[in-house]
Every structure is written in C-alpha cells, then in structure tokens.
C-alpha cells in the first residue's frame, strides 16, 4: 500500500478527510522546519493549479486557507 501524506489527503481524498488533514497540518505548522514548510507549500501550490478547474470549492475552502497558514508559519507570522 502506498504511503499518503496529509497533503495528499487534502488534495485527493473526500472533503471531510481533506478538512481533517488540513487541520492536522495547521496544528503541526508551528513545529515544522523551514524546508518542510517550503515543500508542503510548493506541493499545495502545484495541487491548487491542478484541482481548481475541477473543484474550485475544495480550493476555496481547504487548499487556499491551508496555503495561507503555511505561508504565515514559513514567514514567521
């Protein structure tokens, strides 16, 4: 079985699981090092480009808020 990360769940899984995964990432954000925050942010930015045309609601309610949180953590906000 392939290992899936929280970011995979945010992007690929059903809406409820995506929101739960986003919450976990939000809680962990302050404990993640800069490199990890950068990688997660990059993955979500790429996912936003792929997901938005097909599921703008997921982007607006899960991916974009999580991107804001990760950017704030990365930027020390």
C-alpha positions in Angstrom: 0.0 0.0 0.0 1.3 3.4 -0.9 2.0 5.8 1.9 0.0 9.0 1.7 0.8 12.3 3.3 -1.6 14.8 4.8 -1.1 17.0 1.8 -2.2 14.0 -0.4 -5.3 13.7 1.7 -6.0 17.4 1.4 -5.8 17.2 -2.4 -7.1 13.8 -3.3 -9.5 12.4 -0.6 -13.1 13.2 0.2 -14.0 16.6 1.5 -14.3 15.6 5.2 -11.0 13.8 5.2 -9.4 16.7 3.4 -10.6 19.2 6.0 -9.3 16.9 8.9 -5.9 16.6 7.2 -5.8 20.4 6.7 -6.5 20.8 10.4 -3.6 18.4 11.3 -1.2 20.3 9.1 -2.4 23.6 10.6 -1.7 22.3 14.1 1.7 21.0 13.1 2.7 24.1 11.2 4.4 25.8 14.1 6.6 22.8 14.6 7.7 22.2 11.1 11.2 23.3 9.9 11.5 25.8 7.1 12.4 23.2 4.5 9.3 21.1 5.3 7.1 24.2 5.2 8.6 25.1 1.8 8.0 21.7 0.4 4.4 21.5 1.7 3.7 25.0 0.3 5.1 24.1 -3.1 3.1 20.9 -3.2 -0.1 22.7 -2.3 0.5 25.4 -4.9 1.0 22.8 -7.6 -2.1 21.0 -6.4 -4.1 24.2 -6.5 -3.3 24.6 -10.2 -4.5 21.0 -10.9 -7.5 20.9 -8.6 -9.0 24.4 -9.1 -10.5 23.9 -12.6 -12.3 20.7 -11.4 -13.1 21.5 -7.8 -13.0 25.3 -7.0 -14.9 24.7 -3.7 -12.1 22.4 -2.4 -9.6 25.1 -3.4 -11.5 27.9 -1.7 -12.4 26.0 1.5 -9.4 23.8 2.1 -6.3 24.4 -0.1 -6.2 28.2 -0.1 -6.7 28.6 3.6 -4.1 26.0 4.3 -1.7 27.7 1.9 -2.2 31.0 3.9 -1.4 29.2 7.2 1.7 27.5 5.8 3.0 30.8 4.4 2.4 32.6 7.7 4.3 29.8 9.5 7.1 29.9 7.0 7.3 33.7 7.1 7.2 33.8 10.9 3.7 35.3 11.0 
